[in-house]
Amino acid sequence: MTKKYKLPVLSAVVLVVATGCAATAVQEKPTEQSTYLNGYPTRDRVEYVLNCIAQHGGLNYISQYACGCKIDKIAEKLSFEDYDAAKTFTNLRGMPGESGAAFRDPKQSKDLRKKLKEVEEFAEKSCFVK
């Protein structure tokens, strides 16, 4: 996919997601199920899927389906609280010095990062056809 087509495709995906979220917000009494699926907020699911699609060569049916499958498999194996903490530890462990040590060194950080990596590998093998 050329660069000039990536922005319109991404814009279309965002529009579809935003429209779906707007339709959900109109409900008189939103249910827990409509806001969270397996404890994962819709925003976090969409963010994961978009990042996954970008890592797998851009938007196409295969990557879209497989990345949606992947976040579902992760949600089955890892609570959102653990996923969110592991993602935070992973993203911030590269900070230099003492600031980064708070995210890099604790046992909880190492355990959650390891578990997230294992769960993502399992999800990758389960969802992507090789």
BELTA-V191063 format. One record per helix or strand of 3 or more residues. SS is the DSSP state (alpha for helix, beta for strand). FROM is the first residue (numbers start at 1). TO is the last residue. If there is no record, write none. Layout:
ss->SS from->FROM to->TO
ss->SS from->FROM to->TO
This chain:
ss->alpha from->3 to->25
ss->alpha from->32 to->35
ss->alpha from->42 to->55
ss->alpha from->61 to->77
ss->alpha from->80 to->92
ss->alpha from->97 to->104
ss->alpha from->107 to->127
